[in-house]
Amino acid sequence: PDFTVREMLGELAKIADSGELKSAEVECSVRDMLSYFALELGNFEQARTHATKGVELARQPGVEPQHAATFHARLGRVLKDGGHRQKALEHFHQS
C-alpha cells in the first residue's frame, strides 16, 4: 500500500514508543529523524516529545555523545519557536 510521509513517521513513532527498538543508540537515531521531520512539518509538540526522549536516551552508556548535542539543539529550536526563549537558551548552551 501507499503511505504518506506522515503515516510512515506515525508508524515509526509507534515502533519507537513500543520499546521494540532494543538499542538506545538505534532509538536515538530513530528519534533524531522523527524529531527533525516533526519540526520541519510544523508539529512542534511531536518534535518536542521525540527530542526530550532523545535527551534521556543520550544519557545512557554506549550512546554516541553527538546525539545529546543534536537533541538539545533541536529542543532549543522548538522552544524558541514556541516563545520560550530562556528554556531554549538552556538547551542551546548544552548543545
Steps between C-alpha positions, in 0.01 A plus 500: 500500500595861452591700808528872549810630675290586805357147514845346470634724777198415715568129461866548581407700811276213614792260465730732697239546773431127524848414621567274203827677430742311724794740471508851646732600214249383238211667682700824514546488124129434447395777740746736333329441167151521652572825685659652189209421270240597761668838535525549124133406460402751768397247764681661792349279771615181329841651437527595866385156615753313285786738578427482875505121487818523295672706769411231755627222272821687423596479869519121484838326485615410153307774319709728282535846663398691187142380554470710817623810317258441212200453727584802716534717188170369365323561833645850501353569158158359597492705820622817326233467233244445776598825674694340787824691449663432840437126487621497141827667601558235766481227236708696248775533763500123548527428129 
